[in-house]
Amino acid sequence: MNRVAIVTGSARGIGAAVAARLVEDGIDVAVLDIDPMAAESAAARLVRAGGRATAVGVDVSDADSVRGAVDEVVDRLGVPGILVNNAGITRDNLLFYLSPTDWDLVINVNLRGTFLMTHAVAEHMAKLGWGRVVNLSSIAAAGNVGQANYSAAKAGVEGLTRTLALELGPLNVTVNAVAPGYVATEMTAALAAQAGRTVEEHQAQVAATIPLRRVGRPEDVADVVAFLVGDRASYVSGQIIHVAGGPVR
């Protein structure tokens, strides 16, 4: 079966690494991103690497945009049997300084976006009689100072993951989540700037708290996602897998 995957927020960071890993496994990949030009560049890299890929601009928090994007993927690559809900943003602040606007932005992209994308793709998976959904959570789902919005969204993603595993299991669709710890990306580089440190200083400080004594790489997460969407994970569903260099406390 020719498998088609949608990876949201895959123009850069973890999403780009996931897309590249799936292409290595012979899966056709739709690069979905809020930045259409960045998505085009990412898809072009996948094609140059020998894969079959296309780029589609999407706002995952908007239902019409999501429906239109999924329809484009079907037209260009075929019916998607794999969905990786990776798109996410942060707007960090302590409670007293966190605006309702920043609360809504993070909830809408990270949680609502995961729901809308799965809602749109699941009907195609039902027709295929096969599907894999992998949602990106975070160790912040357990709570993190200055991330009330992000933590709430990711905790919601984990609850959604478990519920959809129950609902979609009878359709031969597995639903799992991957919860990374600190991963070296543009997003975490911004955290260093906010803390007034260089990226290297910030990563060294974080690595000292991790049992494996290093920060994560996007490829670390991509390898776990690749396992979950493959045939060897056919009996794994409703799980939250931490990719954090050690136990999550």
C-alpha positions as CSV (number, residue, x, y, z in Angstrom):
1,M,0.0,0.0,0.0
2,N,1.3,3.4,-1.0
3,R,1.2,5.4,2.3
4,V,0.6,9.1,2.5
5,A,1.5,11.2,5.6
6,I,0.5,14.6,6.6
7,V,2.9,16.4,9.0
8,T,1.8,19.7,10.3
9,G,4.3,22.4,11.2
10,S,6.9,20.6,9.2
11,A,8.7,23.4,7.5
12,R,11.3,23.4,10.3
13,G,12.4,21.9,13.6
14,I,10.9,18.6,14.8
15,G,8.3,18.6,12.1
16,A,10.9,18.8,9.3
17,A,12.9,16.0,10.9
18,V,9.8,13.8,11.1
19,A,9.0,14.5,7.4
20,A,12.5,13.6,6.4
21,R,12.4,10.4,8.4
22,L,9.1,9.3,6.9
23,V,10.4,10.0,3.4
24,E,13.4,7.8,4.2
25,D,10.9,5.0,5.0
26,G,9.3,5.4,1.6
27,I,6.2,7.3,2.7
28,D,4.8,10.2,0.6
29,V,4.7,13.3,2.8
30,A,2.6,16.4,2.7
31,V,4.4,19.3,4.4
32,L,1.8,21.5,6.0
33,D,2.8,24.8,7.6
34,I,1.4,28.3,8.3
35,D,4.3,29.6,6.2
36,P,3.6,28.4,2.6
37,M,7.1,29.5,1.3
38,A,8.9,27.7,4.1
39,A,6.7,24.7,3.4
40,E,7.7,24.8,-0.3
41,S,11.4,24.9,0.5
42,A,11.0,22.0,3.0
43,A,9.1,19.9,0.4
44,A,11.7,20.7,-2.3
45,R,14.4,19.3,0.0
46,L,12.5,16.1,0.5
47,V,12.1,15.7,-3.3
48,R,15.8,16.3,-3.8
49,A,16.4,13.6,-1.3
50,G,14.5,11.2,-3.5
51,G,11.1,11.4,-1.8
52,R,7.6,12.3,-3.0
53,A,6.4,15.3,-1.3
54,T,4.1,18.4,-1.6
55,A,3.7,21.6,0.3
56,V,0.4,23.0,1.5
57,G,-0.2,26.2,3.5
58,V,-2.6,25.8,6.4
59,D,-3.8,27.5,9.6
60,V,-4.5,24.5,11.8
61,S,-6.7,26.6,14.1
62,D,-9.1,27.4,11.3
63,A,-11.6,24.7,10.3
64,D,-12.0,25.9,6.7
65,S,-8.3,26.1,6.2
66,V,-7.8,22.6,7.5
67,R,-10.5,21.1,5.3
68,G,-9.1,22.8,2.2
69,A,-5.6,21.7,3.0
70,V,-6.6,18.0,3.5
71,D,-8.5,18.1,0.2
72,E,-5.4,19.4,-1.5
73,V,-3.3,16.6,-0.1
74,V,-5.8,14.0,-1.4
75,D,-5.8,15.6,-4.8
76,R,-2.0,15.7,-5.0
77,L,-0.7,12.6,-3.2
78,G,-3.8,10.5,-2.4
79,V,-5.7,9.5,0.7
80,P,-3.7,10.1,3.9
81,G,-3.4,7.2,6.3
82,I,-0.9,8.9,8.6
83,L,-1.2,12.2,10.5
84,V,1.4,13.7,12.6
85,N,0.0,16.7,14.6
86,N,3.2,18.6,15.2
87,A,2.2,22.3,14.7
88,G,2.6,24.2,17.9
89,I,3.5,27.6,19.3
90,T,4.5,29.1,22.6
91,R,3.6,32.5,24.2
92,D,5.2,32.1,27.6
93,N,4.4,34.3,30.6
94,L,3.5,34.1,34.2
95,L,-0.2,34.0,35.0
96,F,-0.5,37.7,36.0
97,Y,1.2,38.8,32.8
98,L,-0.4,36.2,30.5
99,S,-3.0,37.9,28.2
100,P,-6.2,36.3,27.1
101,T,-5.0,36.7,23.5
102,D,-1.9,34.7,24.2
103,W,-3.9,32.1,26.0
104,D,-6.2,31.7,23.0
105,L,-3.4,31.6,20.5
106,V,-1.6,28.7,22.1
107,I,-4.8,26.7,22.9
108,N,-6.1,27.3,19.4
109,V,-2.9,26.1,17.6
110,N,-1.8,23.4,19.9
111,L,-5.1,21.8,21.0
112,R,-7.8,23.0,18.6
113,G,-5.5,22.4,15.7
114,T,-4.8,18.8,16.7
115,F,-8.6,18.2,17.0
116,L,-9.4,19.9,13.6
117,M,-6.7,18.0,11.7
118,T,-7.6,14.7,13.2
119,H,-11.3,15.3,12.6
120,A,-10.6,16.0,8.9
121,V,-8.2,13.1,8.3
122,A,-9.9,10.4,10.4
123,E,-12.8,10.0,7.9
124,H,-10.2,9.1,5.2
125,M,-8.6,6.6,7.6
126,A,-11.9,5.1,8.2
127,K,-12.4,4.5,4.5
128,L,-8.9,3.0,4.2
129,G,-9.6,0.7,7.2
130,W,-6.1,1.7,8.5
131,G,-4.6,4.8,10.1
132,R,-1.9,6.2,12.3
133,V,-2.2,9.4,14.3
134,V,0.7,10.7,16.3
135,N,0.2,13.9,18.3
136,L,3.1,16.0,19.7
137,S,2.7,16.7,23.4
138,S,5.5,17.8,25.7
139,I,6.8,17.1,29.2
140,A,5.3,20.5,30.0
141,A,1.9,18.8,30.0
142,A,2.8,18.0,33.7
143,G,3.1,21.7,34.4
144,N,5.8,24.3,33.9
145,V,6.3,27.7,35.4
146,G,5.4,30.4,32.8
147,Q,3.7,28.1,30.5
148,A,0.1,27.8,31.8
149,N,-1.3,28.1,28.3
150,Y,1.2,25.7,26.7
151,S,0.9,23.2,29.6
152,A,-2.9,23.2,29.5
153,A,-2.9,22.7,25.7
154,K,-0.5,19.8,25.8
155,A,-2.3,18.2,28.7
156,G,-5.4,18.5,26.6
157,V,-3.6,16.9,23.7
158,E,-2.8,13.9,25.9
159,G,-6.4,13.5,27.0
160,L,-7.5,13.8,23.4
161,T,-5.0,11.2,22.4
162,R,-6.3,8.6,24.9
163,T,-9.9,9.3,24.0
164,L,-9.4,9.0,20.2
165,A,-7.5,5.8,20.7
166,L,-10.7,4.4,22.3
167,E,-13.0,5.8,19.6
168,L,-10.9,5.1,16.5
169,G,-9.4,1.7,17.6
170,P,-12.4,-0.3,16.2
171,L,-11.6,1.3,12.8
172,N,-8.0,0.0,12.9
173,V,-6.6,3.4,13.6
174,T,-4.0,3.9,16.3
175,V,-3.6,7.2,18.2
176,N,-0.5,7.9,20.3
177,A,1.4,10.9,21.5
178,V,5.1,11.7,21.7
179,A,6.1,14.1,24.6
180,P,9.6,15.5,24.0
181,G,11.7,17.2,26.7
182,Y,14.1,19.9,25.7
183,V,14.9,19.6,22.0
184,A,17.3,21.9,20.2
185,T,15.1,23.9,17.8
186,E,14.4,27.5,16.9
187,M,11.6,27.5,19.5
188,T,14.0,26.5,22.3
189,A,16.7,28.8,21.0
190,A,14.2,31.6,21.7
191,L,14.0,30.5,25.3
192,A,17.7,31.1,25.6
193,A,17.3,34.6,24.3
194,Q,14.5,35.3,26.8
195,A,16.8,34.1,29.6
196,G,19.6,36.4,28.4
197,R,21.9,33.5,27.6
198,T,23.5,32.2,24.4
199,V,22.0,29.0,23.0
200,E,25.1,27.1,24.0
201,E,25.0,28.3,27.6
202,H,21.3,27.5,27.9
203,Q,21.6,24.1,26.4
204,A,24.6,23.3,28.7
205,Q,22.5,24.4,31.7
206,V,19.6,22.2,30.7
207,A,21.8,19.2,29.8
208,A,23.2,19.2,33.3
209,T,19.7,18.3,34.6
210,I,19.1,15.5,32.1
211,P,20.3,11.9,33.0
212,L,21.8,11.4,29.5
213,R,23.6,14.8,29.9
214,R,22.6,16.1,26.6
215,V,19.6,17.9,25.0
216,G,17.4,16.2,22.5
217,R,17.7,16.4,18.7
218,P,14.8,16.6,16.3
219,E,15.9,13.3,14.9
220,D,15.4,11.7,18.4
221,V,11.7,12.5,18.2
222,A,11.4,11.7,14.5
223,D,12.7,8.1,15.1
224,V,10.0,7.5,17.7
225,V,7.3,8.9,15.4
226,A,8.5,6.7,12.6
227,F,8.1,3.6,14.8
228,L,4.6,4.6,15.9
229,V,3.4,5.1,12.3
230,G,4.9,1.8,11.1
231,D,3.6,-1.8,11.1
232,R,5.7,-2.8,14.1
233,A,3.6,-0.5,16.3
234,S,0.3,-2.0,15.2
235,Y,-0.7,-3.0,18.8
236,V,0.4,0.3,20.4
237,S,-2.4,2.8,20.9
238,G,-3.4,5.4,23.5
239,Q,0.1,5.8,24.8
240,I,2.1,8.9,25.7
241,I,5.8,8.3,25.0
242,H,8.3,10.6,26.6
243,V,11.5,11.4,24.6
244,A,13.3,13.3,27.3
245,G,16.7,11.7,28.0
246,G,15.4,10.2,31.3
247,P,12.4,9.7,33.5
248,V,9.9,12.5,33.6
249,R,9.3,13.7,37.2
